[in-house]
């Protein structure tokens, strides 16, 4: 098996494994999870109420004929831990010389460490754009394409995607950022509000949403 390089395909960013993320205090608001309406999520994913309100606001900022489609919201701690374990095992096979600390950093490009995971807090969504028929628009890669599968094109600012995909990513950034959400730069589809990563990115003094069961 060929050992792949450990270099990143994009400039350094703050990853979810960064100690600064875990250092952000949480002052849990107690805000409940709510189900998204079907026009935003066919599976009616659950997210914190404040995030749901901001997603509705973002959807209202889109041009006619384009909509948001949320494919995942709240994730249980058990499900998060399973994804971390599976992807870390894949990385260990690709990078047999990497120690546990390095594997933690590499895995955090795609899945958050359990203790800071925005999905577990009900504070994050994985989403894309759709046309008037409900078909996915071109965003450059499928949702949940790992850095290895996408050759780094999953990074929001990555080169190597078409003009349509770039325009669609820029549109997502305008409407979601305008509604107060922040993007995780290694995953164009991942946006959050109220979690530790959001607090660090926006300069908030605490995160209002902590882990849920």
VONUVEX-572883 format. One record per atom (N, C-alpha, C): residue in three letters; x, y, z. Coordinates in steps of 0.1 Angstrom, whole numbers, padded with zeros to 4 digits, always signed. Each point is the difference from the previous one (the first is absolute). Example, Ala and Ser with C-alpha at 12.3 -4.5 7.8 and 13.67 -1.06 7.14 Angstrom:
2
ala+0132-0057+0078 ala-0009+0012+0000 ala+0009+0012+0000 ser-0004+0011-0007 ser+0009+0011+0000 ser-0008+0011+0008 
***
This chain:
213
unk+0008-0012+0000 unk-0008+0012+0000 unk+0009+0012+0000 unk-0004+0010-0009 unk+0008+0012-0001 unk-0005+0009+0011 unk+0010+0006+0008 unk-0003+0010+0010 unk-0002+0014-0006 unk-0012+0006+0002 unk-0003+0013-0006 unk+0007+0011+0008 unk+0002+0011-0006 unk+0005+0012+0007 unk-0010+0005+0010 unk+0005+0006+0011 unk-0009+0005+0010 unk-0003+0015-0002 unk+0005+0005-0011 unk-0002+0015-0003 unk-0015+0002-0003 unk-0005+0012+0004 unk-0014+0004-0003 unk-0001+0006-0014 unk-0011-0001-0006 unk-0002+0005-0014 unk-0004+0015+0000 unk+0000+0006+0012 unk-0004+0015+0000 unk+0008+0006+0012 unk+0000+0013+0000 unk+0007+0007+0010 unk-0005-0004+0014 unk+0009+0002+0010 unk-0004-0005+0014 unk-0012+0008+0005 unk-0009-0007+0007 unk-0012+0006+0006 unk+0000-0006+0014 unk-0009+0006+0008 unk-0003-0005+0013 unk-0008-0012-0001 unk+0005-0012+0004 unk-0007-0012+0000 unk-0008-0002+0013 unk-0009-0009+0000 unk-0008-0003+0012 unk+0008-0007+0011 unk+0012-0005-0004 unk+0009-0006+0010 unk+0008+0010+0007 unk+0000+0012-0005 unk+0008+0011+0006 unk-0004+0002+0015 unk+0010+0000+0009 unk-0004+0002+0014 unk-0008+0013+0003 unk+0002+0010-0009 unk-0008+0012+0002 unk-0015-0002-0001 unk-0004-0010-0008 unk-0014-0003-0001 unk-0006-0005+0013 unk+0007-0010+0006 unk-0004-0007+0012 unk+0001+0010+0012 unk+0008+0010-0001 unk+0001+0010+0011 unk-0011+0010+0000 unk-0008+0001-0010 unk-0012+0009+0000 unk-0010-0005+0011 unk-0004+0009+0009 unk-0010-0005+0010 unk-0014-0001-0006 unk-0007-0009+0006 unk-0014-0002-0004 unk-0009+0005+0011 unk-0010+0008-0003 unk-0010+0004+0009 unk-0013-0004-0006 unk-0004-0013+0003 unk-0011-0006-0007 unk-0013+0008+0002 unk-0006+0003-0011 unk-0013+0008+0000 unk-0012-0009+0003 unk+0001-0013-0002 unk-0012-0008+0002 unk-0010+0001-0011 unk+0004+0006-0011 unk-0009+0001-0012 unk-0002-0013-0005 unk-0013-0003-0004 unk-0003-0014-0004 unk+0004-0003-0015 unk+0000-0013-0003 unk+0001-0004-0014 unk-0014+0001-0006 unk-0001+0004-0012 unk-0012+0000-0008 unk+0002-0006-0013 unk-0011-0005-0006 unk+0002-0006-0013 unk-0002+0010-0011 unk+0009-0001-0010 unk-0001+0010-0011 unk-0012-0004-0009 unk-0006+0011-0006 unk-0011-0003-0009 unk+0005-0008-0013 unk-0010-0006-0006 unk+0004-0009-0011 unk+0006+0008-0012 unk-0004+0013-0001 unk+0006+0008-0011 unk+0015+0002+0002 unk+0005-0002+0012 unk+0014+0001+0003 unk+0007-0013+0001 unk-0007-0010+0005 unk+0006-0013+0002 unk-0011-0011-0002 unk+0002-0008-0010 unk-0010-0011-0003 unk-0001-0010+0012 unk+0011-0001+0007 unk+0000-0009+0012 unk-0003+0007+0013 unk-0003+0013-0001 unk-0004+0008+0011 unk+0011-0002+0012 unk+0012+0003-0004 unk+0011-0001+0010 unk-0003+0010+0012 unk+0006-0004+0011 unk-0002+0008+0012 unk+0012+0008+0003 unk-0002+0013+0003 unk+0011+0009+0004 unk-0006+0009+0011 unk+0009+0008+0006 unk-0004+0010+0010 unk-0009+0010-0007 unk-0009+0005+0008 unk-0010+0010-0005 unk+0006+0012-0007 unk+0010+0006+0007 unk+0007+0011-0006 unk+0006-0003-0014 unk+0006-0011-0001 unk+0006-0004-0013 unk-0012-0002-0010 unk-0011-0006+0003 unk-0011-0002-0009 unk-0005+0014-0005 unk-0001+0009+0009 unk-0004+0014-0004 unk+0009+0006-0010 unk+0013-0002+0002 unk+0010+0006-0009 unk+0001-0007-0013 unk-0003-0013+0000 unk-0001-0007-0013 unk-0011+0005-0008 unk-0012+0002+0006 unk-0011+0005-0007 unk+0003+0014-0006 unk+0007+0008+0008 unk+0003+0014-0005 unk+0010-0001-0012 unk+0009-0010+0001 unk+0010-0001-0011 unk-0008-0005-0013 unk-0009-0009+0002 unk-0007-0005-0012 unk-0008+0011-0006 unk-0005+0009+0007 unk-0007+0012-0005 unk+0009+0009-0008 unk+0013+0000+0002 unk+0009+0008-0007 unk+0004-0005-0014 unk-0004-0013-0003 unk+0005-0006-0012 unk-0008+0005-0012 unk+0006+0000-0012 unk-0007+0004-0012 unk-0012-0010-0002 unk-0010+0005-0008 unk-0011-0009-0003 unk+0005-0012-0008 unk-0006-0012+0003 unk+0004-0012-0006 unk+0011-0007+0006 unk+0006+0005+0011 unk+0010-0007+0007 unk-0004-0001+0015 unk+0003-0012+0005 unk-0004-0002+0014 unk+0012-0007+0008 unk-0002-0001+0013 unk+0009-0007+0009 unk-0005-0014+0002 unk+0008-0010+0001 unk-0004-0014+0004 unk+0010-0005+0011 unk-0006-0001+0012 unk+0008-0004+0011 unk-0001-0016+0001 unk+0012-0006+0000 unk+0000-0015+0000 unk+0003-0006+0014 unk+0006+0009+0009 unk+0003-0005+0013 unk+0000+0012+0010 unk-0005-0003+0012 unk+0000+0010+0010 unk+0006-0006+0013 unk-0008-0001+0010 unk+0005-0006+0013 unk+0005-0014-0002 unk+0011-0003+0006 unk+0006-0014+0000 unk+0002-0004+0014 unk-0003-0012+0003 unk+0002-0005+0014 unk+0015-0002+0003 unk+0004+0001+0012 unk+0014-0002+0004 unk+0005-0014-0005 unk-0008-0010+0001 unk+0004-0013-0004 unk+0003-0001-0015 unk-0009+0007-0008 unk+0002+0000-0015 unk+0013+0008-0003 unk+0002+0011+0007 unk+0012+0008-0002 unk+0013-0008+0003 unk+0000-0007+0011 unk+0011-0008+0004 unk+0003-0011-0010 unk-0011-0006-0006 unk+0002-0010-0010 unk+0006+0005-0013 unk-0004+0012-0004 unk+0006+0006-0012 unk+0015+0004+0002 unk+0003+0005+0012 unk+0014+0003+0003 unk+0008-0012+0000 unk-0004-0011+0006 unk+0007-0013+0001 unk+0002-0005-0014 unk-0010+0000-0009 unk+0001-0006-0013 unk+0010+0008-0009 unk-0001+0013+0001 unk+0009+0008-0009 unk+0014+0000+0005 unk+0002+0000+0013 unk+0013-0001+0006 unk+0007-0013-0004 unk-0008-0011+0000 unk+0006-0013-0004 unk+0004+0001-0015 unk-0008+0006-0008 unk+0004+0002-0014 unk+0013+0008-0002 unk+0001+0011+0008 unk+0012+0008-0001 unk+0012-0008+0005 unk-0002-0007+0011 unk+0012-0008+0005 unk+0005-0010-0010 unk-0009-0006-0008 unk+0005-0009-0011 unk+0007+0008-0011 unk-0004+0012-0003 unk+0006+0008-0010 unk+0014+0006+0005 unk+0000+0003+0013 unk+0012+0007+0005 unk+0006-0009+0012 unk+0006-0011-0002 unk+0004-0009+0010 unk+0010+0006+0010 unk+0007+0011-0004 unk+0010+0006+0009 unk-0006+0011+0008 unk-0012+0004-0002 unk-0006+0011+0008 unk-0004-0005+0014 unk+0003+0008+0010 unk-0003-0003+0014 unk-0014+0005+0002 unk-0005-0003+0013 unk-0014+0003+0003 unk-0003+0014-0001 unk+0009+0009+0004 unk-0002+0014-0001 unk-0002+0005-0014 unk+0009-0005-0009 unk-0001+0004-0014 unk-0013-0006-0006 unk-0004-0012+0003 unk-0013-0005-0005 unk-0012+0008+0005 unk+0001+0005+0012 unk-0011+0008+0005 unk-0001+0013-0008 unk+0011+0006-0004 unk+0000+0012-0008 unk-0006-0004-0014 unk+0005-0010-0006 unk-0004-0004-0013 unk-0015-0003-0001 unk-0005-0008+0010 unk-0014-0004+0000 unk-0009+0013+0002 unk+0005+0010+0007 unk-0008+0011+0003 unk-0003+0009-0012 unk+0007-0003-0011 unk-0003+0007-0013 unk-0014-0004-0005 unk-0005-0012+0004 unk-0012-0006-0005 unk-0010-0002+0011 unk+0004-0003+0012 unk-0010-0003+0011 unk+0006+0005+0013 unk-0009+0007+0007 unk+0005+0007+0012 unk+0002-0010+0012 unk+0010+0003+0008 unk+0002-0007+0012 unk-0013+0001+0008 unk-0004-0011+0007 unk-0013-0001+0007 unk-0002+0011+0009 unk+0010+0005+0008 unk-0003+0009+0010 unk-0003+0014-0005 unk+0003+0003-0013 unk-0003+0013-0005 unk-0009-0001-0012 unk-0006-0011-0003 unk-0007-0002-0013 unk-0013+0009-0001 unk-0001+0008-0010 unk-0011+0009-0002 unk-0013-0008-0002 unk+0000-0011-0007 unk-0012-0008-0003 unk-0006-0005+0013 unk+0009-0005+0009 unk-0005-0005+0013 unk-0006+0010+0009 unk+0003+0013-0002 unk-0006+0011+0006 unk-0013+0005-0006 unk-0004-0007-0011 unk-0011+0005-0008 unk+0002+0013-0007 unk+0013+0004-0001 unk+0003+0013-0005 unk+0005+0000-0014 unk+0000-0011-0007 unk+0006+0000-0014 unk-0009-0008-0009 unk+0001+0004-0013 unk-0007-0007-0011 unk+0010-0004-0011 unk-0003-0010-0007 unk+0006-0003-0012 unk-0010+0002-0011 unk+0003+0008-0010 unk-0011+0005-0009 unk+0006+0003-0014 unk-0009+0001-0009 unk+0004+0004-0014 unk-0010+0009-0006 unk+0001+0003-0013 unk-0009+0008-0007 unk-0008-0009-0010 unk-0012+0003-0002 unk-0008-0007-0010 unk-0007+0009-0009 unk-0004-0005-0012 unk-0008+0008-0009 unk-0015-0001+0002 unk-0008+0006-0008 unk-0014+0000+0002 unk-0007-0013+0000 unk+0007-0010-0006 unk-0005-0014+0000 unk+0005-0008+0012 unk+0008+0006+0008 unk+0006-0007+0012 unk+0012-0008-0003 unk+0006+0002-0012 unk+0012-0007-0004 unk+0012+0008+0005 unk+0011-0007+0004 unk+0012+0006+0005 unk+0007+0008-0010 unk+0004+0012+0003 unk+0008+0008-0009 unk+0015-0004+0002 unk+0008+0004-0010 unk+0014-0004+0000 unk+0008+0008+0011 unk+0005-0007+0010 unk+0008+0006+0010 unk+0015-0005+0000 unk+0003-0007-0010 unk+0014-0004-0002 unk+0003-0014+0005 unk-0006-0005+0011 unk+0001-0013+0005 unk-0013-0004+0006 unk-0002-0013+0002 unk-0011-0004+0008 unk+0001+0004+0015 unk-0011+0002+0007 unk+0000+0002+0014 unk+0007-0012+0006 unk+0009+0003+0010 unk+0007-0010+0008 unk+0011-0007-0008 unk+0004+0006-0011 unk+0012-0006-0006 unk+0013+0004+0008 unk+0007-0010+0004 unk+0012+0002+0009 unk+0011+0008-0008 unk+0010+0005+0007 unk+0011+0006-0007 unk+0007-0009-0010 unk+0000-0013+0004 unk+0007-0010-0009 unk-0009-0003-0012 unk-0013-0002+0002 unk-0009-0003-0011 unk-0001+0012-0010 unk+0001+0012+0005 unk-0002+0012-0008 unk+0013+0006-0005 unk+0011-0006+0005 unk+0013+0006-0003 unk+0001+0015+0004 unk-0006+0002+0012 unk+0000+0014+0006 unk-0011+0009-0005 unk-0008-0004-0010 unk-0010+0010-0005 unk-0011+0002+0009 unk-0001-0008+0011 unk-0010+0002+0010 unk+0002+0013+0008 unk+0013+0005+0000 unk+0003+0013+0007 unk-0008+0011-0007 unk-0006+0008+0008 unk-0009+0010-0006 unk+0007+0009-0010 unk+0012+0004+0002 unk+0008+0009-0009 unk+0009-0008-0009 unk-0002-0013-0002 unk+0009-0008-0008 unk+0000+0004-0015 unk+0012-0001-0006 unk+0000+0001-0014 unk-0005-0013-0007 unk-0001+0000-0013 unk-0003-0012-0007 unk-0015-0003-0001 unk-0008+0009+0003 unk-0015-0002-0002 unk-0004+0010-0011 unk-0012-0003-0006 unk-0004+0007-0012 unk-0006+0014+0005 unk-0003+0008-0011 unk-0005+0014+0003 unk-0014-0001+0006 unk-0008-0009-0004 unk-0013-0001+0006 unk+0001-0004+0015 unk+0008-0010+0003 unk+0002-0004+0014 unk+0005+0011+0008 unk+0010+0008-0005 unk+0005+0011+0008 unk-0011+0011+0002 unk-0008+0002-0010 unk-0011+0010+0002 unk-0010-0004+0010 unk-0003-0013+0000 unk-0009-0006+0010 unk+0006+0001+0014 unk+0012-0003+0002 unk+0006+0001+0013 unk+0000+0014+0005 unk+0003+0009-0009 unk+0000+0014+0003 unk-0014+0005+0004 unk-0010-0005-0007 unk-0014+0003+0004 unk-0003-0005+0014 unk+0003-0012+0003 unk-0002-0006+0013 unk+0007+0009+0011 unk+0012+0004-0003 unk+0007+0008+0010 unk-0007+0013+0002 unk-0005+0006-0010 unk-0007+0013+0002 unk-0012-0002+0008 unk-0009-0009-0003 unk-0013-0001+0006 unk+0002-0006+0014 unk+0008-0010+0002 unk+0002-0006+0013 unk+0008+0008+0010 unk+0011+0006-0006 unk+0008+0009+0008 unk-0009+0013+0004 unk-0008+0004-0009 unk-0009+0012+0003 unk-0010-0003+0010 unk-0003-0013+0002 unk-0009-0004+0011 unk+0007-0003+0013 unk+0013+0002+0000 unk+0007-0002+0013 unk+0007-0014+0002 unk-0001-0008-0010 unk+0007-0013+0001 unk+0015+0001-0005 unk+0008-0010+0005 unk+0014-0001-0004 unk+0002-0013-0007 unk+0009+0000-0010 unk+0004-0012-0007 unk+0012-0006+0006 unk+0001-0014+0000 unk+0012-0007+0003 unk+0008-0001-0013 unk+0012+0007-0001 unk+0006+0002-0013 unk+0004-0013-0007 unk+0001-0011+0006 unk+0003-0013-0007 unk-0012-0007-0005 unk-0012+0005+0002 unk-0012-0007-0004 unk-0010+0011-0005 unk-0001+0001-0013 unk-0009+0011-0006 unk-0014-0001+0005 unk-0004-0012+0004 unk-0014-0003+0004 unk-0003+0002+0014 unk+0010+0002+0009 unk-0002+0001+0014 unk-0001+0014+0005 unk-0011+0004+0006 unk-0002+0013+0005 unk-0006-0001+0014 unk+0004+0010+0009 unk-0005-0001+0014 unk-0003+0013+0006 unk-0007-0001+0011 unk-0003+0012+0008 unk-0001-0004+0015 unk+0007+0008+0008 unk-0002-0002+0015 unk+0009-0010+0006 unk+0008-0007-0007 unk+0009-0010+0006 unk+0014+0007+0003 unk+0009-0008+0005 unk+0013+0005+0004 unk+0008+0006-0013 unk-0001-0008-0011 unk+0007+0005-0012 unk-0005+0013-0004 unk-0013+0001+0000 unk-0007+0013-0004 unk+0005+0011+0009 unk+0000-0002+0013 unk+0004+0010+0010 unk+0014+0005-0003 unk+0009-0010-0002 unk+0014+0004-0003 unk+0001+0008-0013 unk-0007-0004-0010 unk+0001+0006-0013 unk-0006+0015+0000 unk-0010+0002+0009 unk-0007+0013+0000 unk+0005+0009+0011 unk+0008-0006+0009 unk+0005+0008+0011 unk-0010+0001+0012 unk-0010-0009+0000 unk-0009+0000+0011 unk+0007-0005+0013 unk-0005+0004+0012 unk+0008-0003+0012 unk-0004-0014+0005 unk-0011-0006-0006 unk-0004-0014+0004 unk-0008-0006-0011 unk-0002-0013+0001 unk-0010-0007-0009 unk-0013-0002+0008 unk-0011+0003-0006 unk-0013-0002+0007 unk-0005-0015-0002 unk+0006-0007-0009 unk-0004-0014-0002 unk+0011-0010+0003 unk-0002-0008+0010 unk+0009-0011+0003 unk-0005-0014-0004 unk+0007-0010+0002 unk-0004-0014-0004 unk-0013-0004+0006 unk-0008-0007-0008 unk-0012-0006+0004 unk+0000-0015+0000 unk-0009-0006+0007 unk+0001-0015+0000 unk-0007-0005-0013 
***
